[in-house]
Every structure is written in structure tokens, then in C-alpha cells.
Amino acid sequence: MAKKFIGVNASIKEVNRYEFDVEVDETLTEEQQNEQAKEMVKKFLDDNIPYPFQRDFIDGVRCVDCESGISTETVVSIEVNEK
């Protein structure tokens, strides 16, 4: 049986788990600090691309580590390459 190879592109979402240090207001309750930290990280991710071992805080947030998601989360599209 003769075989032919064709190229195929697949767009796949992966899950990357980042760890952040966040500077919060120490006068708030623990619950309020947690909410403040979540909001600060959301804003940080809207405005920046995180990278592990970021040295400086950006708007009170510093990315300290990243665990790449090796598993496939969601296949967005699969397309055959046109020649």
C-alpha cells in the first residue's frame, strides 16, 4: 500500500499554572487580602505576559514559577495544510 504524508496544523489550548507573589494591604482581613490578590493577578494578566522568575514586582505582582501543562486541554481547530 502506497502512503502519502500531508501536513496538518492543530491549535490546542494548554493549561499553564503560574505562581505569583502579590503585595497586599496588611491592614485588611485575610479574606479581603485574598480578594485583593486575586484582582491584582487578574489585572496583571490582562496587562502583561507572565514569565517565571520575574525579578521585579509589576503593579504589586511578581511571577515566581510556572508549571507547563503538558496535557491537552482543548483542541481549538485542526486544518490540513494547503499546498
Backbone as a chain_set.jsonl record, in Angstrom:
{"seq": "MAKKFIGVNASIKEVNRYEFDVEVDETLTEEQQNEQAKEMVKKFLDDNIPYPFQRDFIDGVRCVDCESGISTETVVSIEVNEK", "coords": {"N": [[0.842, -1.16, 0.0], [0.69, 2.098, -0.945], [1.84, 5.092, 0.607], [1.011, 8.404, 1.57], [2.11, 11.492, 2.819], [0.719, 14.163, 4.577], [0.68, 17.555, 5.697], [-0.591, 18.761, 8.775], [-2.123, 21.222, 10.721], [-2.664, 21.953, 14.123], [-4.448, 23.705, 16.515], [-4.124, 24.091, 19.885], [-5.253, 24.446, 23.163], [-3.393, 24.892, 26.101], [-2.9, 24.249, 29.564], [-1.323, 26.334, 31.743], [0.223, 26.635, 34.783], [0.817, 29.185, 36.888], [2.792, 30.662, 39.49], [2.506, 33.27, 41.799], [3.852, 36.065, 43.6], [2.248, 38.388, 45.601], [1.775, 41.692, 46.573], [-0.073, 42.798, 49.195], [-2.472, 44.795, 51.041], [-1.73, 45.056, 54.352], [-3.435, 45.777, 56.376], [-5.927, 44.853, 55.876], [-8.498, 42.292, 56.25], [-7.866, 38.728, 56.228], [-9.48, 37.473, 54.313], [-10.191, 39.678, 52.729], [-7.664, 40.384, 51.822], [-7.074, 38.134, 50.269], [-8.988, 38.416, 48.226], [-8.179, 40.88, 47.187], [-5.641, 40.155, 46.225], [-6.346, 38.288, 44.224], [-7.714, 39.97, 42.402], [-5.639, 41.714, 41.715], [-3.867, 39.961, 40.418], [-5.483, 39.159, 38.263], [-5.694, 41.63, 36.884], [-2.985, 42.047, 36.34], [-2.502, 39.895, 34.574], [-4.13, 40.659, 32.459], [-2.741, 42.829, 31.495], [-0.088, 42.083, 31.101], [2.413, 39.656, 30.073], [3.036, 36.767, 31.715], [6.11, 35.534, 33.103], [8.357, 33.057, 34.262], [10.278, 33.49, 37.248], [10.415, 36.251, 37.374], [11.962, 39.226, 38.16], [11.303, 41.757, 39.289], [8.57, 43.413, 40.941], [5.532, 44.082, 39.315], [3.177, 46.407, 39.36], [2.618, 45.479, 41.941], [2.703, 42.724, 41.667], [4.448, 39.69, 41.17], [5.737, 37.227, 39.102], [6.726, 34.035, 39.959], [7.134, 31.35, 39.327], [6.484, 28.665, 37.002], [4.454, 26.047, 35.877], [4.29, 24.04, 33.24], [1.555, 23.019, 31.254], [1.329, 19.917, 30.183], [-0.562, 18.261, 29.223], [-3.266, 18.035, 26.88], [-5.685, 20.488, 26.745], [-7.924, 21.73, 25.347], [-8.891, 21.201, 22.06], [-8.74, 23.496, 19.569], [-8.806, 23.966, 16.785], [-8.356, 22.061, 13.774], [-6.523, 21.852, 10.879], [-5.882, 21.047, 7.51], [-2.852, 21.465, 5.849], [-2.55, 23.572, 3.077], [-1.299, 23.218, -0.22]], "CA": [[0.0, 0.0, 0.0], [1.447, 3.343, -1.02], [1.433, 6.064, 1.623], [1.273, 9.807, 1.295], [2.119, 12.283, 4.041], [0.247, 15.535, 4.433], [0.851, 18.345, 6.922], [-1.817, 19.17, 9.455], [-1.92, 22.144, 11.842], [-3.65, 21.846, 15.195], [-4.373, 24.722, 17.564], [-4.505, 23.405, 21.12], [-5.069, 25.22, 24.388], [-2.732, 24.183, 27.183], [-3.029, 24.887, 30.861], [-0.063, 26.662, 32.407], [-0.05, 27.053, 36.158], [1.827, 30.127, 37.356], [2.78, 31.034, 40.904], [2.801, 34.695, 41.933], [3.915, 36.771, 44.87], [1.418, 39.576, 45.456], [1.835, 42.619, 47.709], [-1.426, 43.211, 49.575], [-2.606, 45.714, 52.169], [-1.704, 44.245, 55.573], [-4.482, 46.198, 57.321], [-7.177, 44.176, 55.506], [-8.68, 40.941, 56.778], [-7.29, 37.705, 55.352], [-10.411, 37.302, 53.193], [-10.041, 40.85, 51.864], [-6.345, 40.27, 51.187], [-7.186, 37.118, 49.217], [-9.743, 39.02, 47.125], [-7.315, 41.894, 46.598], [-4.603, 39.441, 45.481], [-6.961, 37.741, 43.008], [-7.975, 41.079, 41.483], [-4.355, 42.212, 41.227], [-3.338, 38.992, 39.453], [-6.315, 39.279, 37.054], [-5.274, 42.847, 36.175], [-1.629, 41.778, 35.859], [-2.582, 39.01, 33.407], [-4.721, 41.428, 31.369], [-1.801, 43.835, 31.01], [1.282, 41.556, 30.98], [2.63, 38.231, 29.793], [3.847, 36.279, 32.835], [7.254, 34.679, 32.829], [8.9, 32.568, 35.536], [11.437, 34.125, 37.868], [10.364, 37.699, 37.147], [12.718, 39.791, 39.283], [10.668, 42.915, 39.904], [7.117, 43.463, 41.031], [4.838, 44.961, 38.382], [1.899, 46.749, 39.998], [2.424, 44.661, 43.136], [2.644, 41.291, 41.346], [5.674, 39.115, 40.618], [5.624, 35.815, 38.717], [7.894, 33.358, 40.523], [7.336, 29.997, 38.802], [5.483, 28.209, 36.035], [4.373, 24.615, 35.586], [3.621, 23.926, 31.947], [0.553, 21.968, 31.108], [1.719, 19.017, 29.114], [-1.753, 17.612, 28.684], [-4.123, 18.822, 26.011], [-6.885, 20.972, 27.412], [-8.999, 21.86, 24.383], [-8.479, 21.358, 20.669], [-9.479, 24.627, 19.024], [-9.049, 23.702, 15.371], [-7.413, 21.204, 13.041], [-6.61, 22.22, 9.47], [-4.912, 20.442, 6.611], [-2.046, 22.457, 5.146], [-2.776, 23.64, 1.637], [-0.037, 23.354, -0.966]], "C": [[0.901, 1.242, 0.0], [0.918, 4.327, 0.024], [1.832, 7.461, 1.184], [1.206, 10.544, 2.623], [1.615, 13.682, 3.737], [0.434, 16.252, 5.766], [-0.492, 18.761, 7.478], [-1.427, 20.098, 10.607], [-3.022, 21.931, 12.861], [-3.401, 22.97, 16.193], [-4.943, 24.111, 18.835], [-4.263, 24.344, 22.295], [-4.377, 24.335, 25.417], [-2.96, 24.953, 28.48], [-1.626, 25.091, 31.418], [-0.404, 27.191, 33.789], [1.114, 27.915, 36.624], [1.674, 30.355, 38.854], [3.235, 32.481, 41.006], [3.012, 35.066, 43.386], [3.134, 38.058, 44.658], [1.518, 40.399, 46.738], [0.427, 43.112, 48.002], [-1.367, 44.134, 50.783], [-2.712, 44.895, 53.46], [-2.77, 44.648, 56.585], [-5.823, 45.544, 57.005], [-7.286, 42.831, 56.213], [-8.066, 39.953, 55.786], [-8.166, 37.494, 54.114], [-10.278, 38.468, 52.206], [-8.691, 40.835, 51.141], [-6.38, 39.26, 50.042], [-7.915, 37.688, 48.002], [-8.897, 40.078, 46.41], [-6.239, 41.224, 45.733], [-5.154, 38.874, 44.176], [-7.182, 38.831, 41.966], [-6.672, 41.622, 40.89], [-3.753, 41.266, 40.189], [-4.159, 39.045, 38.163], [-5.893, 40.481, 36.226], [-3.888, 42.65, 35.574], [-1.672, 40.948, 34.575], [-3.239, 39.7, 32.214], [-3.696, 42.333, 30.704], [-0.407, 43.306, 30.693], [1.285, 40.088, 30.593], [3.529, 37.703, 30.906], [5.029, 35.45, 32.352], [7.875, 34.283, 34.165], [10.12, 33.375, 35.968], [11.553, 35.602, 37.489], [10.999, 38.369, 38.361], [11.95, 40.875, 40.025], [9.158, 42.762, 39.965], [6.604, 44.436, 39.98], [3.457, 45.184, 38.958], [1.579, 45.814, 41.159], [2.385, 43.165, 42.899], [3.967, 40.854, 40.73], [5.433, 37.639, 40.325], [6.887, 35.096, 39.183], [8.139, 31.964, 39.944], [6.228, 29.653, 37.826], [5.595, 26.707, 35.859], [3.6, 24.479, 34.293], [2.642, 22.779, 31.946], [0.898, 21.104, 29.917], [0.492, 18.384, 28.463], [-2.564, 18.577, 27.825], [-5.368, 19.219, 26.772], [-8.053, 20.977, 26.431], [-8.408, 21.981, 22.989], [-9.363, 22.431, 20.063], [-9.797, 24.39, 17.556], [-7.991, 22.766, 14.826], [-7.618, 21.503, 11.567], [-5.526, 21.502, 8.692], [-4.172, 21.56, 5.899], [-2.351, 22.414, 3.651], [-1.434, 23.836, 0.954], [-0.197, 24.208, -2.15]], "O": [[1.769, 1.392, 0.861], [-0.283, 4.389, 0.29], [2.849, 7.665, 0.52], [0.347, 10.256, 3.456], [2.031, 14.308, 2.763], [0.357, 15.637, 6.83], [-1.417, 19.075, 6.73], [-0.514, 19.795, 11.374], [-4.184, 21.749, 12.499], [-2.278, 23.162, 16.657], [-6.092, 23.669, 18.866], [-3.203, 24.959, 22.406], [-4.734, 23.168, 25.583], [-3.185, 26.164, 28.469], [-0.847, 24.147, 31.545], [-1.229, 28.092, 33.934], [2.246, 27.446, 36.742], [0.58, 30.256, 39.409], [4.221, 32.878, 40.385], [2.43, 34.465, 44.288], [3.328, 38.747, 43.656], [1.366, 39.875, 47.842], [-0.196, 43.765, 47.165], [-0.341, 44.237, 51.457], [-3.663, 44.136, 53.643], [-2.989, 43.929, 57.56], [-6.765, 45.667, 57.789], [-6.296, 42.297, 56.712], [-7.782, 40.308, 54.642], [-7.655, 37.354, 53.003], [-10.257, 38.261, 50.992], [-8.6, 41.233, 49.979], [-5.796, 39.488, 48.983], [-7.496, 37.46, 46.867], [-8.901, 40.161, 45.181], [-5.962, 41.684, 44.625], [-4.502, 38.968, 43.136], [-6.875, 38.643, 40.789], [-6.613, 41.95, 39.705], [-3.191, 41.718, 39.192], [-3.588, 38.983, 37.074], [-5.749, 40.378, 35.008], [-3.642, 43.038, 34.432], [-0.973, 41.25, 33.608], [-2.938, 39.362, 31.07], [-3.764, 42.58, 29.5], [0.385, 44.016, 30.074], [0.294, 39.377, 30.764], [4.671, 38.144, 31.032], [4.957, 34.762, 31.334], [7.914, 35.088, 35.095], [10.885, 33.87, 35.141], [12.652, 36.126, 37.308], [10.595, 38.093, 39.491], [11.948, 40.906, 41.256], [8.552, 42.071, 39.146], [7.187, 45.501, 39.781], [2.655, 44.254, 39.038], [0.433, 45.405, 41.346], [2.072, 42.403, 43.814], [4.535, 41.546, 39.885], [4.981, 36.892, 41.192], [7.996, 35.505, 38.839], [9.249, 31.444, 40.06], [5.165, 30.274, 37.827], [6.69, 26.164, 35.713], [2.404, 24.765, 34.241], [2.866, 21.727, 32.545], [0.767, 21.53, 28.77], [0.52, 18.018, 27.288], [-2.536, 19.789, 28.036], [-6.031, 18.375, 27.375], [-9.059, 20.305, 26.658], [-7.508, 22.791, 22.769], [-10.587, 22.299, 20.041], [-10.933, 24.591, 17.126], [-6.878, 22.687, 15.346], [-8.735, 21.422, 11.057], [-4.395, 21.366, 9.158], [-4.792, 22.499, 5.4], [-2.401, 21.343, 3.047], [-0.55, 24.522, 1.468], [0.763, 24.427, -2.888]]}, "num_chains": 1, "name": "protein.A"}
